[in-house]
Amino acid sequence: MGGPELRGPDGRTGADPRARGDETGLLELLEPVALDAVRLSAAAAARWSGRGDGKAADGAATNAMREVLEQAFPRGTVVTGEGAKDDAPMLEPGEQLGGEGPLYDIAVDPLECTDLCAAGLGGSLTTIGVAAHGTLYQPGAAYYMDKLVVGAAARDALDLEAGPLENARRIARALGIALDELRVVVLDKPRHGELVRDLRAAGARVSTPPAGDVAGALAAVLADGDADVLMGIGGTPEGVMTACAVRALGGGMQARLAPQRDDEARALADAGVDLDLILSLEDLAAGPTLFAAAAVTGGLVPAPETEGENLRVHTILVAAGEVSRASAVVQKSPHPEN
């Protein structure tokens, strides 16, 4: 009759993926959970788009995502969540959500690019990455990491110790293109001024979005993306979510913790963390993964569209080497109070 079942907190039941003997059944079970989580978070945050209150938008998205994950059949554990470094609403690392388990790990940012949402600008997403319990990297007090992210064709070309220019040359060779054809994404941050100048001086084409290194990484790993590599320092939670997408698509990624604040550096030193250690994709995601995102203000996928009293929310799902784009109608969140 289908094997053992799990019972969720609302009384619903679902097949226990442990009966499959591998992680395939678990990720299949989690696909609709992840999609519901990002859709409802996007709908909640979209009501705050352009209202100038990023934390309110973040809070609405976080509450919506928590509610969905609480209703899931298997219990998940949050291993990393954006918010701590900005004192923003968040799903707390170590927080457990859902029915029986724990069976899976959660890396989450209910509202990626909060400032863009507050300003009503394109590029804001809701994002989640999941994998079997105990397989995702737990960054602890690390808020930032230096990253290299590429698609499958260049995954063996990466060497974070070699420096950005050498990596640019190696990636271009792996792709069979000239360096002046290489498309690089680097966040537009003061810390990246020299990196951007050096890459452009070498001939590379560099795009510099103000935020959104998850979207930047996806641009490098998706077959129809408009970049070849993401370089530079971005958030560690975003790095773990990125690793979920990269692993699912067979791409390449290396990272190294890169504290940007004194309190972060002290906490990592107190914990005895080796800041010179190069983290491979397998270190970040040690097993099969699933990644999902929904647009809040457009960019990677179209922004939500009003349909009467509802919203049509667009999503992207990355799993088992495949990318699925879809849309679904969800109920609008109430108007924010002014």
matplotlib code that plots the C-alpha trace (Angstrom):
import matplotlib.pyplot as plt

x = [0.0, 2.9, 4.9, 5.1, 3.6, 4.5, 1.8, 2.1, 1.0, -2.3, -3.1, -2.3, -0.2, 2.4, 4.6, 7.7, 10.7, 12.9, 11.0, 12.7, 16.1, 17.7, 17.2, 15.2, 11.8, 12.6, 13.4, 10.4, 8.2, 9.8, 9.3, 5.7, 6.7, 9.6, 7.4, 4.5, 7.1, 8.5, 5.2, 3.4, 6.5, 6.7, 3.0, 3.4, 6.5, 5.0, 2.4, 5.3, 7.1, 8.0, 6.7, 10.2, 10.0, 12.3, 12.1, 8.3, 8.5, 11.1, 8.9, 5.8, 7.8, 9.4, 6.1, 4.5, 7.5, 7.5, 3.7, 4.2, 7.2, 5.3, 2.7, 5.1, 5.0, 8.7, 10.4, 13.2, 16.0, 17.2, 21.0, 21.4, 19.1, 19.6, 18.8, 21.2, 23.9, 21.3, 19.2, 16.2, 13.4, 14.6, 14.1, 16.6, 19.5, 18.6, 14.8, 12.9, 9.7, 7.1, 5.9, 8.1, 11.9, 14.2, 14.6, 16.0, 18.1, 16.9, 18.9, 16.6, 16.2, 12.5, 13.4, 16.6, 17.5, 15.3, 16.4, 15.4, 11.9, 11.6, 12.5, 10.2, 13.2, 13.6, 15.8, 14.1, 13.4, 12.2, 14.6, 15.0, 17.5, 16.9, 18.7, 18.7, 19.4, 23.1, 24.2, 24.2, 27.1, 26.4, 28.2, 27.5, 28.7, 30.1, 28.1, 30.3, 32.2, 34.3, 32.8, 33.5, 30.4, 30.3, 28.2, 29.0, 31.4, 33.9, 33.4, 36.9, 38.6, 38.1, 41.0, 40.1, 43.8, 44.9, 43.3, 40.5, 42.4, 43.9, 40.5, 39.0, 41.6, 41.0, 37.3, 37.5, 39.8, 37.3, 34.5, 36.5, 36.2, 38.5, 38.9, 37.2, 34.1, 33.9, 30.9, 31.5, 29.0, 30.5, 28.3, 28.7, 30.2, 33.2, 35.1, 35.1, 36.5, 39.9, 38.5, 36.2, 39.0, 41.4, 38.9, 37.9, 41.5, 42.2, 39.3, 36.5, 32.9, 31.8, 28.2, 27.8, 24.3, 23.8, 22.7, 21.6, 24.5, 22.0, 20.6, 24.1, 25.2, 22.1, 22.9, 26.2, 24.9, 21.6, 21.8, 20.0, 21.8, 23.5, 26.8, 29.7, 30.9, 30.1, 33.1, 33.6, 32.4, 28.7, 26.5, 27.2, 23.5, 23.2, 26.3, 24.7, 21.5, 23.6, 25.3, 22.0, 21.3, 24.8, 24.9, 21.4, 22.7, 26.1, 27.9, 31.1, 31.6, 34.4, 34.2, 36.2, 34.9, 35.7, 34.5, 33.7, 32.9, 34.9, 32.3, 32.1, 35.9, 36.1, 33.4, 35.1, 38.5, 37.0, 35.5, 38.8, 37.6, 40.3, 39.7, 42.2, 40.2, 38.8, 35.2, 34.3, 30.8, 30.8, 31.6, 28.7, 26.2, 27.2, 24.2, 21.4, 19.7, 16.7, 16.5, 13.4, 12.9, 10.0, 10.1, 8.9, 9.9, 11.0, 14.4, 15.3, 11.6, 8.7, 7.2, 3.9, 0.8, -2.5, -5.4, -8.6, -8.3, -5.3, -1.7, 0.0, 3.4, 6.3, 8.8, 11.9, 12.7, 16.1, 16.3, 17.9, 19.6, 16.5, 15.1, 11.4, 9.7, 6.0, 3.4, 0.5, -2.3, -2.2, -4.3, -3.2, -1.9, -3.9, -3.0, -0.2, -1.4, -0.1]
y = [0.0, 2.4, 1.8, 3.8, 7.2, 10.5, 12.6, 16.4, 18.8, 19.4, 15.7, 15.1, 12.1, 11.4, 8.5, 8.2, 8.7, 6.5, 3.5, 4.3, 3.5, 6.7, 10.5, 10.5, 10.1, 12.8, 15.4, 14.5, 14.9, 18.3, 19.8, 21.0, 22.1, 24.3, 25.7, 26.6, 28.2, 30.5, 31.3, 32.4, 34.2, 36.1, 37.0, 38.3, 40.4, 41.7, 43.7, 45.7, 46.4, 50.0, 51.0, 51.7, 49.3, 46.4, 44.8, 44.7, 43.0, 40.6, 39.9, 39.2, 36.8, 35.0, 34.5, 33.1, 30.7, 29.5, 28.7, 26.6, 24.7, 24.0, 22.2, 20.0, 16.2, 15.8, 17.9, 20.2, 21.9, 25.4, 25.3, 28.8, 31.8, 35.3, 38.0, 37.6, 39.9, 42.6, 42.2, 41.3, 38.8, 35.3, 31.6, 30.8, 28.3, 25.2, 25.9, 22.8, 23.0, 20.4, 17.0, 14.0, 13.8, 15.7, 14.4, 17.4, 20.5, 24.0, 26.9, 29.9, 33.5, 34.5, 37.8, 38.1, 41.7, 43.3, 46.8, 46.3, 45.2, 48.2, 50.5, 48.7, 47.7, 44.4, 41.6, 40.6, 36.9, 34.4, 31.5, 28.1, 25.2, 21.8, 18.5, 15.4, 16.0, 16.5, 17.2, 21.0, 23.2, 24.9, 28.3, 29.2, 32.8, 33.2, 35.8, 36.2, 34.0, 34.5, 32.5, 31.1, 29.7, 28.3, 25.9, 22.3, 23.0, 24.9, 23.1, 21.5, 24.9, 26.4, 27.1, 29.8, 29.9, 30.9, 34.4, 35.9, 36.7, 33.2, 31.8, 34.0, 32.7, 29.1, 29.4, 31.0, 28.2, 25.6, 27.3, 27.6, 31.4, 34.3, 36.2, 39.3, 37.1, 36.0, 37.3, 37.8, 38.8, 40.7, 42.5, 46.3, 46.7, 48.8, 45.7, 44.7, 47.9, 46.4, 43.1, 44.8, 47.1, 44.1, 42.0, 44.7, 45.7, 42.0, 42.3, 40.5, 41.8, 42.5, 43.1, 44.7, 44.3, 46.2, 43.0, 39.4, 37.0, 34.0, 35.4, 36.2, 32.6, 31.2, 33.4, 31.5, 27.9, 28.0, 27.0, 30.2, 32.4, 35.6, 35.0, 32.5, 33.0, 34.6, 36.0, 37.9, 38.1, 37.6, 36.2, 32.8, 31.8, 32.7, 30.6, 27.5, 28.1, 28.6, 25.3, 23.6, 24.9, 24.3, 20.7, 20.0, 21.2, 19.6, 23.0, 24.0, 26.0, 26.8, 29.1, 30.4, 32.2, 35.9, 37.9, 41.5, 42.6, 42.6, 40.7, 38.1, 37.7, 37.4, 34.8, 32.7, 33.0, 32.0, 28.9, 28.0, 28.3, 28.0, 31.0, 29.6, 26.5, 26.1, 24.7, 22.5, 22.0, 18.7, 20.5, 22.9, 20.2, 16.6, 15.0, 15.5, 18.9, 21.0, 24.7, 26.9, 30.6, 33.0, 36.5, 39.4, 42.3, 40.4, 39.7, 36.0, 35.2, 37.6, 39.6, 38.6, 39.6, 40.7, 38.4, 39.8, 39.3, 37.0, 37.0, 34.9, 34.1, 32.8, 30.2, 28.4, 24.9, 23.3, 19.6, 16.4, 18.2, 19.9, 23.4, 24.0, 27.3, 27.7, 30.0, 29.5, 31.7, 32.4, 34.6, 38.1, 39.1, 41.9, 45.5, 46.6, 49.1, 52.6]
z = [0.0, -0.6, 2.5, 5.8, 6.0, 7.7, 9.4, 9.2, 12.0, 10.3, 10.3, 6.6, 5.7, 3.0, 2.0, 4.1, 1.7, 3.9, 2.4, -0.9, 0.5, -1.0, -1.2, -4.4, -2.8, -0.2, -2.8, -4.9, -1.8, -1.1, -4.6, -4.0, -0.5, -1.8, -4.6, -2.2, 0.2, -2.4, -4.0, -0.9, 0.4, -2.9, -2.7, 0.8, 0.0, -3.2, -1.3, 0.2, -3.1, -3.5, 0.0, 1.3, 4.2, 3.6, 7.0, 6.8, 3.4, 4.9, 7.9, 5.7, 3.5, 6.4, 8.2, 5.0, 4.4, 8.0, 7.8, 4.7, 6.1, 9.3, 7.3, 5.4, 6.1, 6.9, 9.5, 8.2, 10.1, 9.1, 8.7, 7.5, 6.9, 5.7, 8.3, 11.2, 9.7, 9.0, 12.2, 9.9, 10.3, 9.6, 10.0, 12.7, 12.2, 14.2, 13.9, 13.1, 11.0, 10.0, 10.9, 11.7, 11.3, 11.0, 7.5, 5.5, 5.7, 4.7, 3.4, 3.0, 2.2, 2.3, 0.6, -1.4, -2.3, 0.4, -0.6, -4.2, -3.1, -0.8, -3.7, -6.2, -8.4, -10.3, -8.9, -5.6, -5.1, -2.5, -2.4, -0.7, -1.1, 0.5, 0.9, 3.1, 6.7, 7.6, 4.0, 3.8, 5.1, 8.4, 8.4, 12.0, 12.6, 9.0, 7.1, 4.0, 1.7, -1.5, -4.3, -7.8, -9.6, -13.1, -15.2, -16.0, -18.9, -16.7, -13.4, -13.5, -14.2, -10.8, -8.4, -5.8, -4.7, -8.2, -8.0, -10.1, -13.3, -13.6, -12.9, -15.6, -18.1, -17.0, -17.3, -20.8, -22.0, -20.7, -22.5, -25.7, -25.8, -25.7, -22.5, -24.0, -24.5, -20.9, -19.0, -15.3, -12.6, -9.6, -7.0, -7.1, -3.6, -2.5, -1.7, -5.3, -6.9, -7.6, -8.8, -11.3, -12.6, -13.0, -14.9, -17.2, -17.8, -18.8, -21.3, -19.6, -19.7, -16.2, -15.0, -11.6, -10.1, -6.8, -5.0, -5.7, -5.9, -6.0, -9.2, -10.4, -9.8, -11.5, -14.5, -14.7, -14.3, -16.2, -19.9, -20.9, -18.4, -19.5, -17.6, -17.5, -13.9, -10.6, -8.7, -5.5, -1.9, -1.1, 1.7, 3.1, 3.4, -0.3, -1.0, 0.5, -1.5, -4.6, -3.9, -4.0, -7.5, -8.7, -7.4, -9.0, -12.4, -12.3, -12.2, -10.4, -7.2, -4.8, -1.8, 1.2, 4.2, 4.0, 7.1, 6.5, 10.0, 13.2, 15.2, 12.5, 12.4, 16.2, 16.3, 13.6, 15.4, 18.7, 17.0, 15.5, 11.9, 9.2, 6.9, 4.4, 3.8, 0.3, 0.4, -2.6, -3.9, -2.0, 1.2, 0.7, -0.4, 0.2, -1.5, -4.0, -3.7, -4.7, -5.3, -5.9, -6.3, -7.0, -8.3, -6.1, -8.4, -11.5, -13.0, -13.1, -13.6, -14.2, -11.4, -9.9, -12.0, -10.6, -11.7, -10.1, -6.4, -6.8, -7.9, -10.5, -9.1, -11.4, -10.1, -11.1, -9.8, -10.2, -9.4, -10.7, -13.6, -14.9, -14.7, -14.6, -14.9, -14.0, -12.6, -10.2, -8.9, -5.2, -2.9, -2.5, 0.9, 2.7, 1.9, 4.3, 6.9, 6.2]

ax = plt.figure().add_subplot(projection="3d")
ax.plot(x, y, z, "-o")
ax.set_aspect("equal")
plt.show()
